[in-house]
């Protein structure tokens, strides 16, 4: 059996208006308290986007996406919007799949 080390990370996004150009600026980051080397790790992310896509929600989701892509197994976020969108996508895929997982029905309980 292969054991996997849990990697807890904290993600966050930010948005602000540039004082000179008056344009929206977004950014995101991941903080991992302790890595395999015994040191904490910080990753900064450019979420991309332009015009109306420069939103705090895009920045928050970008941070969560990068954490997942890097294999982080425990991801903490303060973004209710990100949690809602991720849950919505996972449930939509499950509801519209052609087969149900064993011992599951299509009935959702809230």
N, C-alpha and C positions, 0 to 999 in steps of 0.2 A: 504494500500500500504506500502511495506517495502522499506525504503530508504537504500542505500548502500553508505558508505563512500568511496570516491576516495582515493586510496593509490598510490601516485606517487613515483616511484623508479627509480634509476639510476643504470644501470648494466655496468660492464666492465670485460674484460678478459685480461690476461697478459701472456706473454711467455718470457722466458729468458734461457740462457745457464748457467748451473752450472759451476763455475770457476774451480773446482777441477775435477769433473767427466766428464765434457764436454757434459753432457746429457741435453736435453731440459726439462725444468720445466714449467708447466702451472698452472694457478690459476685463480680464478674469484671471483667477489664480487657484492653485492647489497648494495646500500646506500639508505635509506629512510629518507628524511629530518625530518619529524615529525611523530611520532606514536601516538596512542591513549593516551599514557601517557604524551605526550608533549615533549618527547625526541626523538632525532634521533636514527636510528638503522642501524647497519652495519652487514652484513652477509658475511662470507668468505666461499668459495666453493672449493672443490677439484673435478675438472671435470673428473678425472680418465684418462684412456687411457694408451697406451704404444707404444713405437716405433713410427711408422709413424702417429699414431692418436694423438700424443702430439702436437696439433697445436693451434694457437691463435683462429682460427675459432671455434674449439671445446670449448675452454674456454668461448668465447663470447656467444655461444649458450647455454652453461650450465647455465650461469648467467640468461639469459632470461627465460629458462625453470623453474628454481627454483623460480623466481619472479612470473611466471604464477601459478605454483603449490601452492604458498603461498597466492594466491588470490589478488595479486597486480593488480590494474585496469589501471594504467597508467605507462607504462614502457618506459624509455628513454635509448637508446643505441647509441654508436657512430660506431657500426659495420654495414657497408653496406652489408657485406656478410651475417650476421644474418638476416637482413631485407629481403634480396633477397631470402634466403632459406625458411624463414617462408612464404613469399608471394607465392613462387613457390609451396610449399606444400598445402597451402590453395586453390590456383587456380587449382592445379591438382585434388584435391578431388572434387572440385565443377564442373570442366569440365567433369569428368568421373562418376559423380553420375548419377543415373538412372532417377532422377526427377529434374526439375528446380525449384528454389524458385518462388513463385508467382510473376508475372509481370517482370520476367527476361528471357532473351533468352540466347542462348549459344554464342552469338557474343561478343567478347571482344573488347573494344575500348581502345586505348592507346593514 
